[in-house]
Amino acid sequence: MKLLSVNLGRPEAVPYTGQRDGLTGIDKRPVEGPVRVVAPGPKGVGGSGLAGDAVCETRHHGGDDQAVYAVAREDLDEWERALGRTLSNGSFGENLTTEGIDVSGALIGERWAVGPEVVLEVTSGRIPCRTFQGHLQEKGWVKRFTERGAPGAYLRVITPGEVRAGDAVRIVHRPDHEVTVALQFRAVTTERDLLPRLLAAHEALHPEALATARAHVEKYGAAAEV
């Protein structure tokens, strides 16, 4: 298991983002050399966890619980076949393109050691947005991406440090529950009856998803858990 690339994006003006100034950093490209990774601060204030990477819409992106976004190269390869086009590393706006890791099958709260220093913790799946669809220029992309249910993973930074392409990735902690990124994604998008099951991930879960699950249980009870 390893990093194939570390990808950074610069602010770019585009016609398809809802950001007021029209800027987005979604067009991420592989870079050489080490990249510093740190917790960027709370959502709405902090951006990307990677030095030199732009997050322009901090209302919905970036912050400590979405500091790093990872996508499996294997998923990009499947989408290449489905779409009939080449998808380079970084095409989905991911910071880390991995090899040999079932990213969407990772458990919420799972921890990865990346290279000799960095430790990251899985928090949630990526919810597709208008900017993502505009960036890929695929009609109906938000629906199609959602239906496939392999969103890649957001991670928070537990131990800061430097990462680079070629770094080994090791799973150093797997929590004692069955809440995967894919399950969390389905619960908050297409299968709301799954929301009670997310509570098993406790505080490792992205705070917004945790609040959604708690509100659902408060309103409807936990019957959907079975």
MODA-V535169 format. One record per residue. OMEGA is omega as a letter, one per 20 degrees, with the letter a starting at -180 (none if undefined). Layout:
omega=OMEGA
omega=OMEGA
//
This chain:
omega=a
omega=r
omega=r
omega=r
omega=r
omega=a
omega=a
omega=r
omega=r
omega=r
omega=a
omega=r
omega=a
omega=a
omega=a
omega=r
omega=r
omega=r
omega=a
omega=a
omega=r
omega=a
omega=r
omega=r
omega=a
omega=a
omega=a
omega=a
omega=r
omega=r
omega=r
omega=r
omega=a
omega=r
omega=r
omega=r
omega=r
omega=r
omega=a
omega=a
omega=a
omega=r
omega=a
omega=r
omega=a
omega=r
omega=a
omega=r
omega=a
omega=r
omega=r
omega=a
omega=a
omega=r
omega=a
omega=a
omega=a
omega=r
omega=a
omega=a
omega=r
omega=a
omega=a
omega=a
omega=r
omega=a
omega=a
omega=r
omega=a
omega=r
omega=r
omega=r
omega=r
omega=r
omega=r
omega=r
omega=r
omega=r
omega=r
omega=r
omega=a
omega=a
omega=a
omega=a
omega=r
omega=r
omega=a
omega=r
omega=a
omega=a
omega=a
omega=a
omega=a
omega=r
omega=a
omega=r
omega=a
omega=r
omega=r
omega=a
omega=r
omega=a
omega=a
omega=r
omega=r
omega=r
omega=r
omega=a
omega=r
omega=a
omega=r
omega=r
omega=a
omega=a
omega=a
omega=a
omega=a
omega=r
omega=a
omega=a
omega=a
omega=a
omega=a
omega=r
omega=a
omega=r
omega=a
omega=a
omega=r
omega=a
omega=r
omega=r
omega=r
omega=r
omega=a
omega=a
omega=r
omega=r
omega=r
omega=a
omega=a
omega=r
omega=a
omega=r
omega=a
omega=a
omega=r
omega=r
omega=r
omega=a
omega=a
omega=a
omega=r
omega=a
omega=r
omega=a
omega=r
omega=r
omega=a
omega=r
omega=a
omega=r
omega=r
omega=r
omega=a
omega=r
omega=r
omega=r
omega=r
omega=r
omega=a
omega=r
omega=r
omega=a
omega=a
omega=r
omega=a
omega=a
omega=r
omega=r
omega=a
omega=r
omega=r
omega=r
omega=r
omega=a
omega=a
omega=r
omega=a
omega=a
omega=a
omega=r
omega=r
omega=a
omega=r
omega=a
omega=a
omega=a
omega=r
omega=r
omega=r
omega=a
omega=r
omega=a
omega=r
omega=a
omega=a
omega=r
omega=r
omega=r
omega=r
omega=r
omega=r
omega=r
omega=r
omega=a
omega=r
omega=a
omega=a
omega=a
omega=a
omega=a
omega=a
omega=a
omega=a
omega=none
//
